[in-house]
Amino acid sequence: MVLSRGWALFLVGVGVWTWVIWPRFAVAIWNDPRAWASGTVAQGAPTGFLWVHALLIGASLAIGTVVGVLGVRGWRAARRKGRP
């Protein structure tokens, strides 16, 4: 299957968007007092709040990377085939 250039560009955009948004969210979670047992940022043991969000962020970045790579591959394939 070959994607159209428009869909391929959309997938690349989703991949880029993922890498713009989720790292910022990671910083916000890290700086949230609920992420640390002591209630002070980076002090004490990490809580379930931090671990759950870290898992969510990691999974989202992995999925976003795969989607972006598929978009790039789709764009290249569409260009070779001369599709709009």
N, C-alpha and C positions, 0 to 999 in steps of 0.2 A: 504494500500500500504506500502511496506517495501522498503526502499532505500538500495542500495548496500553500502558496507562500504566505497567505494571510493567516492561516491556522498555525503554520510553523512560527511566524512572527509572534502570534499570540502566546504560544508555548514558551518561547524565549522570554517574552515579557513577564510571564508568570514566574519563571525561574529567577529573573532579575529582581522582581518584586519581593519574592521570598527572601532573597539575600539582603534586601534593603530593610525589610520590616523585622524579621525575627532576631537578628543580632541586637537591634535596639530594644526589643522586648526582653531579651536575655539580660541586658544591663539593668533594666527596670526591675526585673525579678531579683537579681543579685543585690540590688540596693534596697529591697523591701525588707523591713524588719521581720516580717512573718517568715522569711526564708531562713532565719537563724534562731537557734534555741534560746540564746541570750536576749534576743530582741534588738541586738546591736549588729549592724552590718559587718559581716565577715568575722564575727566573734562567736565562738561556740560551735556546736555541731549543726550541720545543715538539717533542715526539717523536711518532712514529706512534701511540703509546699514547694520547696526548691527542687527536690528530686522529680516530682511529677512534671513541673514546668520544664526542667532540663530535658526530660524524656520527650515531651511535646515539641520543644524547640529542635532537638536533634532529629526527630522523625520528620518534622516539617522541612528542615533544611535538606535532608536526604531526598525527600520526595520532590522538593523544588529543584534540586540539582538534576535529578533524573528527568523531570519534565523539561527543564531548560536544555539539557543535552539532546533529548528527543526533538525538541524544536530546532536546534542547530542542524541536526542530521536531516530533519525533514526539509529545512530550507535549502541545504546543499543538494538533496535529491531532487527537489522541485526545480532548482536552477539547472541541474544537468538535463532534466527532462523537458525544460523549457515551458513549465506550467506557470500560469498566472498566479 
